[in-house]
C-alpha cells in the first residue's frame, strides 16, 4: 500500500541520517602522465601539433610531444586533476562530515604511495587540495628558528614577515613508499613472481579471444598502415598504443581518428587490461588479497577501538591497483565490455570501463547508533551495491562485507611462492602501530 511504501522510505531515510562516517580508505590512480614509450615508438597522424617555438615543445620531440626524460612522468594536467580531487575530499570529509581536523593532524591521516614519481607527485598534489595553503602551522620569531650556521641578513629579511612555518602556510605531509618489488599491498602484480604466469594463462585461455582478435583486425591494420614505425603486432600492442594516445590527448594534442577507430582503441585498452589483471578467478583472488586483508584489518581495528585517532588512509597508486581491488568484486566484466563495444554504447553505471587518470575508490566505514557498522564503496562518485543488501543507500552490513572479502582471499605467499619475512610484509601494520 501507499502508507507501507511511505513508512519504508521514512525508515530508510532515518537509517541514512543516523549513520556517520567513522573511517575512510581512499585508493586513486595517479593523474594524467606522459606516455611511457620513447620517441619514434609510435606516431599517430595528427590534425594539429604544438608550435615548435612554444615553451611547451622546447625540450620535446616534435612528433611525439615528449622528451625521453619525461616518459611516464606526471603532467601539469595530472597535478591539477589530483589537486581538484583533494579539494573534493576536503569538502566531503573535513567540511561536511568533519571526520578530519581542519588542520593536519598526523595521528588522523596515513598516506601511502607506490615508489614511482607520478604516484608520489599525485599524492602531493592531492594533499595540497586536502590541506591547502594557509592551513600550515604559524610561527613566532625566535633565535632557535634558524639552522646552526650563519644566515645572511638578506635571507633573514626575506622571511621576516612570514608568520607561518613555511611560506603561504604550506603544510607538508609525509608520504610512505616501499620498493615495488616487495610492495604486496599496492603493487601485488610486481611483488608476486608468478603474476606473469597467471596473467598469460588468463589472457590466452579466454575462449572468445580469437573472435575479438578477428573483430579488431581491421582496426589494427589501419593503425599499422598509418604508423609503419610503431610496434603493432597484436592486441597487447594496440592497448599500449591506445594508452599513449590517450596520454597525448590529455596534454592537448589532437589526432586523426575516426569515431570507430577511437572506440576500438579504447576497447582494446579495456579488454586486454581486464584479461591481464582480472580475467581468471585465481588471478583476481591473488591480486586482491593484500588490499582486502588490509581493509579488514583497518576496519576491524577501528571497530574494536572507535576512539582511535587514525581516520583516513590514502593509497596513491595505479589503474592496475584499482583493477586488483575491484576485480574480485565483479566491477570490471569482460563479457559486458564486449557486448557494449558491439552495440556501440557506454554504460558506466552497470559496466564500468577501466580506471582513467585520477579515478578514485573510496571505502567508508559507517556506524549507526554506536553499534551497527556498514561499509559503502564509492567509485568515481557513484556508490556501488557490492553486497546487494537491498538498502537505498547501498551500504553493506559489516559482517556481510568482511565475509565476502574473506571468501575471496587466498594465501598470497603460498600462491606466489614467497616467504613471510617481515621485510616483505603484506601490509603496513608496523607503520600504523605508531598511530594506535
Secondary structure, DSSP 8 states (H G I E B T S, - for coil): -HHHHHHHHHHHHHHHHHEEEEEEEEEEE---B--SS-TTS----EEE---TTSGGGTTS-TTTS--GGGTT-B-HHHHHHHHHHHHHHHIIIIIIS--S-SS--TTTEEEEEESSHHHHHHHHHHHHHHS-TT-S-B----GGGS-SS---HHHHHHTTT--BSSGGG------EEE-TTT-TTT-HHHH-TTHHHHHHHHHHT-TTHHHHHHHHHHHHHHHHHH-TTS--SSHHHHHHHHHHHHHHHHTT-EE---HHHHHHHHHHHHHHHHHHHHSSHHHHHHHHHHHHHHHHHHHHHHHHTTT-S--EEEEEE-HHHHHHHHHTTT-S-HHHHHHHHHHT---TTTS--S--TT-EEEEEEEEETTTEEEEEEEETTEEE-SS----TT--EEHHHHHHHHHHH---HHHHHT----GGG-SS-HHHHGGG-
